[in-house]
């Protein structure tokens, strides 16, 4: 049984969910940081239930982390980190699908920053293809590894991001395309490390296109 806690938002349409959207927060945040996106994204997919788990670890300042970061932010930290945290996230996803009675084809993952790293690591390793992936302001830490089940992927990144430079998304797009993951990407001029209304609109359109209709 998974030990991850978190928050949930029921479908806007009421009743049982027709799909599941999992929101994965970034380093130093927690489930409350992204669960509010359900208010916007839920308009595009009113039958979706939204869940946002708390990452299992704690930063030195008391925030949550999917995995620790060194002062140097060496790329190998990201590779080791997603591999270490991956199994617990997969356990959580399996438990949520069982709880809702949904399948992989009815689930989407949406990540921000370190949550995007976890999203791009976990999404393609499910036993069956999931419906869609959205990654904001992140990177792909599994260079050279072929996914088991590709799915439609959207990446969005601000051009003024000083935490994870925009080149990270461009590199992720190239790597994912090379291993047959269908990727679209959008750059947001002048945006720092964050999510803006235009990026959310792209995400909403992506989810509406690939999640089951209500």
N, C-alpha and C positions, 0 to 999 in steps of 0.2 A: 504493500500500500504506500502511495506517495506521501511524503511529509510536507510538500509545499502548500503553504497557505495562500490566500489571495482574495480577490474581490470578483463579483459577478454582476452583470446587468442582464435582466431578462429581455426577451424579444419585444420590440416596440409594438409588434402586431398582436401580442398576447398569445396565450396558449403555449403548446410545445414548440421548441425551436426547430426550424428547418435546416439550420446550419450553426456552426460554432466558429467564432473568431477569437483567437488567442493572442493577447497583447503582451509582448515581452519588453519590460522596461530596461533602461540603461544603468550603467555603473553609478552607484551612490543614490539611486532613487528607490522606489518600491512600487507595489501594485497600484497605489493611488495616483501615481504619476501619469499613467496611460489610460486608466479605466474611463476617464472622462471623454476619451475619443469615441466611445460608444455613442455619445449624444449626437455626434456628427456622422460617423460612419453608419450608424444604425438607420439613418434616414434612407440610405441607399440599399440596405439589406435589412428591412424591418423584421424579417423572420429569424434573424441571427441572435443567438445568445452570445454575449461577450464575457470572457473571463481573462483575468490578469493575475498571474501568480507572482508571489514574492520570490525573488532569487534566494537561493539557500544560504549564501554566505553574507558576512557583514564586513563593511569597509572599516578602516581605522577610525573613521568619523561617525560610525553608527548607521550609515546607509546600507543598502543591500548591494550585493555583487553576485554575478553568476560565477565569477572566478577572480582571484586577486590579480592586480597589475603591478609590475615592477616600476621603479622610477624611470627606467630607460625605455619602457614600452616596446621592448624587443618583440618582433613579429612572432618569435617562437613562443612567447607568453600566450598569444592568442590561440595558437594551435594547441598547445597543452591545455589551455583553459577550456576551450569548447569540447575537447575530447573528455576532459574530466567531468564537466557539468552535464554533458549530453545525456548519459543514461538516466539521471534523475528527471530531466525535462521530458524525455521520452516516456518515462513511467507516469508522469503527470498527464501528458497528452492522452495516453491510453486510458487512464482512469476517467478523464473528462469525457472521452467518447463513450465509454461504458455507461457513465452516469446519465448522459443525455440520450443514449440509444442511437447515436449518429455514427457515420463511418468517415474514413479519411476523405472520401470524395466530397464530403459536406463540411470540411474543416479548412480554415485559412489561418496562417500565422502572420502576425504583424509585429515587427520589432523596431526598436530605436537604439542606435549606438551599440553598446555591448549586447543588447537584446537582438539587434540585427545579426550580430555574429552568431548568436545561438540559433536564431531562426534559420540562417543559411546553412548551418551545420545539421540541424535536426530535420528540417522539412523534407529533404530528399531521401532520408533514411527510414521513413516509415515503411510498413509492410506493403502498403498500396499507395498510389499517388494521392496527395492531398489536392484540394481545389486550387489554392493560390497562395502566393507569398508576397508580402510587402516589406521592404527594408528601408528605413530612414537612417541616413547619416551613419552608415556602418562600413563593414568590410567583410570579405570572404576569407576565412582563416584556413580553409582546407585546399590550398592550391594543389592541383594535380590529381585530386581524388575524384573519381567519377561517382556521381550520385546513383542510387539504386533506382529511384523513381523521380524524374524531373517533373516540374509543374510550372505553370505560368508565373513569372516573377517580375515584380516592379521594384526598382530602386530609385530613391529620391535623395538628393544631397544638396546642401547649400554651398555655393562657391566661396563663401567667406568662412567656412568651418575651420577653426584653428585647433580643434581637438582631434578630429579625424579628417584630414584633408580630403577634398573632393576627389582627388586622384584615386582614393581607396575604392570609391564606387565605380570609377572607370575601369580600374584593374579587375574588380569583381565581375563586372559585366563581361569583360573579355574572357576571364577564366571560366565563368559559367557557360558562356556561349560555346567555348571549346569542348565542354563536356555535355553538350546538347541540352542545356537548360534554356528555354525560351525566355529572354530577358528584354524588358523595356526599361529605359532609364531617363530621368528628368533631372536637370540641374536648376537650382533656384538661385538666380543672381542676387548677390549681396547677403544671402541668408547665412547666419552663423550656425552653431551646433544646435539645431532645433527643427521643429516642424511648423510650417506655415499653412495658411488656409488653402493656397494653391496645391501644395503637396497633399493635403488631406483630400482635396477634390480628386486628384489623380488616384489616390488610394481608394476612395469610395467608388469611382468608376470601375476600377480593377476588380474590387470585390463583387460589385453588382454583375459584372460580366461573367465571372467564373463560379460564384457560389450558386447553389440551386435556387431557382425562383420560388417565391413563397406561394 
